[in-house]
Amino acid sequence: MSLYNKILSKEEKIAVVGLGYVGMPLAIEFAKYIEVIGFDTNKEKIEMYKNGIDVTNEVGNKAIKETTTYFTSEEEALKDAKFFIVAVPTPISSDKMPDLSPVIGASEVVGRNLTEGSYVVYESTVYPGVTEEVCIAILEKESGLKCDIDFKVGYSPERINPGDKIHRLDSIVKIVAGIDQESLETITKVYEIVVKAGVHKASSIKVAEAAKVVENAQRDINIAFMNELAIVFDKMEIDTSEVIKAMNTKWNALGFYPGLVGGHCIGVDPYYFIYKAEQLGYRSQIIASGRKINDDMGKFVGQAVVKKLIEADKKVKGAKVAIFGVAFKEDCPDVRNSKVMDIVNYLKDFDINIQFIDPVVDPKEAYKEYGLALSSLSEIRNLDAIVLAVGHKEFKSIELEELSNYYVDRNKILIDVKSIKNKSEAVQHEYLYWSL
């Protein structure tokens, strides 16, 4: 009997290594059909899952409570699995270099518990070559087994969009690649258990690795173009959102908008491509330029805050500003690589007093990641400016009249990064309004 059939009949188990925004939905979905071990080195997170609490907000507490997934932080439990999916983050270092330590660590854990006849599939975003040139060597060293003889390896880049309740795991086409044709077919069949949208078979692992990196780099470049337009239009005193509305009346307009580009995908993946290109002697031009534009947008927004304070004849040093939103994107609790912090760091250089409001983010995570103390709306008052940095639905529902209550005087500065409020209405309510 093939491994796929044994998995389907629950004679063999799969293990998902890394239970974050990608791994958790995978584990929960697979567990509806087969036996799943959910492994993460974070013991506190595992305990939360065991108690039915979804720290990612991706699947919800009910799904966590009802799942048959076996949650564990004990790596010995992985010996019971024959099919491993590695879904750990691949961040960048402070100098914008790829940080492969999580995927290396996961490979060591899997390697120590790898048995003959197993499959290991990586979902972590990497530059082309990492799976075959880095990960396989670690698996072989730790297990004493030989790839392609004793075990198989594949790659299937994650495409889950954190916080997106429409484009889910089962509705997004899955790219799959294997070390050989046999592994490709087996890996494809396993993913087809949960991915109803279908599977795209890549011709090689490197092709699949490259596809993931460039699909995010493509979005990054398009957003960078819109951000550059926003910077120029600001100098021209032209409303960028009005330009976009007009442009989008054409059938082939791409529908991109300016904004802060952070998170662990679009804000990170292009650097993996840039790094690999430079290793090969090629200096990226378009991708690197787009990344620089997007990395500078937090500073640009911070400058807008300071300019508005001066325009309102307010003292910049000691001004009270509330930033609404610290997550990297709307309706998502993830604060990793949030570009909101670039606004914060710029304003702190002017000794501006800042309060932070984010009803979606776990206060412990905000403090752990950035040392931020989150406040509630009832705790803010006497403000000089409000920065609507993230478009959470909770912020969209706050009426302009209600926002007025939080200011110290009639000079109400409103910095609307994502244009979630209507400019004309804001001006009618006597706001000193600015949007990206």
Buried (B, 14 or more C-beta within 10 A) or exposed (E): EEBBEBBBEEEBBBBBBBBBBBBBBBBBBBBBEBBBBBBBBBEEBBEBBBEBEBBBBBBEBEBBEEBEBBBBBEBEBBEBBBBBBBBBBBBBEEEBEBBBEBBBBBBBBBBBBBBEBBBBBBBBBBBBBBBBEBBBEBBBEBBEBEBEEBBBBBBBBBBBBBBEEEEBBEEBEBBBBBBEEEBBBBBBBBBBBBBEBEBBBBEBBBBBBBBBBBBBBBBBBBBBBBBBBBBEBBEEEEBBBEBBEEEEEEEEEEEBBBBBBBBBBBBBBBBBBBBBBEEEEEEBEEBBEBBEBBBBBBBBBBBBBBBBBEEBEBEBEEBBBBBBBBBBBBBBBBBBBBBBBBBBEBBEEBEBBBBBBBBBBBBEBBEEBBEBEBBEBEEBEEBBBBBBBBBBEBBEEBEBEEBBEBBBEEBBBBBBBBBBBBBEEBEEBEBBBBBB
